[in-house]
Amino acid sequence: MNWDDTTDPAAAERLVGSVADGEDQAVEAALRPKDLDEFIGQEKVREQLDLVLRAARARGATADHVLLSGAPGLGKTTLSMIIAAEMEAPIRITSGPAIQHAGDLAALLSSLQEGEVLFLDEIHRMSRPAEEMLYMAMEDFRVDVIVGKGPGATAIPLELPPFTLVGATTRAGLLPPPLRDRFGFTGHMEFYEPTELERVVHRSASLLDVGIEADGAAEIAGRSRGTPRIANRLLRRVRDYAQVKADGWVTREIAEAALAVYEVDARGLDRLDRAVLKALLKLFGGGPVGLSTLAVAVGEERETVEEVAEPFLVREGLLARTPRGRIATPAAWEHLGLVPPGSRAAGNGQRDLFGA
Ligand SMILES: Nc1ncnc2c1ncn2[C@@H]1O[C@H](COP(=O)(O)OP(=O)(O)OP(=O)(O)O)[C@@H](O)[C@H]1O
């Protein structure tokens, strides 16, 4: 699945976008769980990783390389920091797009300390030559530095200290098998359950010194699209509202009122998501309709509809992509309080397609 909405500017501006914005980056450091016990949810990954790390510690060895895959904002960076903390090792953080030349990677690898954790975000976006150098570095803790050009070029082997590579990717399927195979452990990060996100919201509220009722936390969690980063962001907006419009205490009513101001609905859809669904239902009778036509109808670029709005609508079972075009599911009609044309369900409080 394509979760990689990092390149679309429309994605970055959204309150429910999963990519970190400047404000997120500033506060996220304070909200990150510091060890595996504090890390909420992802039970399988946590349990498996715990075993990998304990075993490495017991052997006095550097932990195996770890690959973490999953959508943005699910906690891959946080887990890499936890890995370093649990191994009592320093961590270096960089990303695939920042390593464009094999020489950049050689310089980085040769400056690592023994046992250091190297977190490589967006590992699927590394250049080919750097990727090939990484194979040998991961397996043999050695790189060949090429000196000179053409027939006179020579490869000088450079020994590296043992290190743990933690690679993160939103697109595990894009990694070449030789790279994937060199990781000793792969953890697939799933979207979080609402009850887990409630715990995330409670924890963050306590760190941010925000008073919150259980109902208020549940309301925020239910609109957070399975993503802790979004939960934390919505909490901050709700906190603003509670401080400006009330006494600072977050109740269900306050959370609902605040998120209505920001146009994030009960299921976590925002203005763009609803515009796409509304056009599909009201203008095209639920489809099928082609992506380009749908994009024109909502006044957005085709890529914005496809990469920013659709993945969540599909995941929520509100929209389906078919060979004949996009179609709305019965859940979409229900969510927007509309009834499909020809349906005999009108009269139960829902409006039919043409507002009758
Ligand atoms: N399991 C969790 N428990 C509590 N908080 C979490 C958890 N996972 C993530 N968070 C919080 O969500 C925020 C985003 O997490 P993080 O930066 O680790 O995500 P990411 O998957 O690395 O995102 P990206 O792919 O964009 O780099 C952080 O502030 C972190 O505190």
The ligand as a MOL file (V3000), in Angstrom:
LIG
                    3D

  0  0  0     0  0            999 V3000
M  V30 BEGIN CTAB
M  V30 COUNTS 31 33 0 0 0
M  V30 BEGIN ATOM
M  V30 1 N 3.4190 3.5680 20.5740 0
M  V30 2 C 3.4530 4.8500 20.9030 0
M  V30 3 N 3.1570 5.2490 22.1460 0
M  V30 4 C 3.1430 6.5560 22.4560 0
M  V30 5 N 3.4540 7.5530 21.6010 0
M  V30 6 C 3.7840 7.2070 20.3530 0
M  V30 7 C 3.8070 5.8480 19.9420 0
M  V30 8 N 4.1500 5.7970 18.6470 0
M  V30 9 C 4.3490 7.0670 18.2610 0
M  V30 10 N 4.1250 7.9230 19.2790 0
M  V30 11 C 4.2340 9.3800 19.2040 0
M  V30 12 O 3.8690 9.7880 17.8920 0
M  V30 13 C 4.7930 10.7390 17.3910 0
M  V30 14 C 5.3020 10.2860 16.0430 0
M  V30 15 O 6.1070 9.1380 16.2000 0
M  V30 16 P 7.4030 8.8700 15.3040 0
M  V30 17 O 8.0900 10.1640 14.9470 0
M  V30 18 O 8.2170 7.8530 15.9980 0
M  V30 19 O 6.7220 8.2510 14.0100 0
M  V30 20 P 7.4310 7.7160 12.6740 0
M  V30 21 O 6.7560 6.4330 12.3370 0
M  V30 22 O 8.9000 7.6810 12.8230 0
M  V30 23 O 7.0290 8.8000 11.6140 0
M  V30 24 P 7.8240 9.1600 10.2340 0
M  V30 25 O 7.6640 7.9740 9.3550 0
M  V30 26 O 7.0920 10.3720 9.7430 0
M  V30 27 O 9.2610 9.4460 10.6040 0
M  V30 28 C 5.8740 10.9140 18.4700 0
M  V30 29 O 5.6320 12.1100 19.1660 0
M  V30 30 C 5.6770 9.7850 19.4160 0
M  V30 31 O 5.7990 10.2560 20.7360 0
M  V30 END ATOM
M  V30 BEGIN BOND
M  V30 1 1 1 2
M  V30 2 1 2 3
M  V30 3 2 2 7
M  V30 4 2 3 4
M  V30 5 1 4 5
M  V30 6 2 5 6
M  V30 7 1 6 7
M  V30 8 1 6 10
M  V30 9 1 7 8
M  V30 10 2 8 9
M  V30 11 1 9 10
M  V30 12 1 10 11
M  V30 13 1 11 12
M  V30 14 1 11 30
M  V30 15 1 12 13
M  V30 16 1 13 14
M  V30 17 1 13 28
M  V30 18 1 14 15
M  V30 19 1 15 16
M  V30 20 2 16 17
M  V30 21 1 16 18
M  V30 22 1 16 19
M  V30 23 1 19 20
M  V30 24 2 20 21
M  V30 25 1 20 22
M  V30 26 1 20 23
M  V30 27 1 23 24
M  V30 28 2 24 25
M  V30 29 1 24 26
M  V30 30 1 24 27
M  V30 31 1 28 29
M  V30 32 1 28 30
M  V30 33 1 30 31
M  V30 END BOND
M  V30 END CTAB
M  END
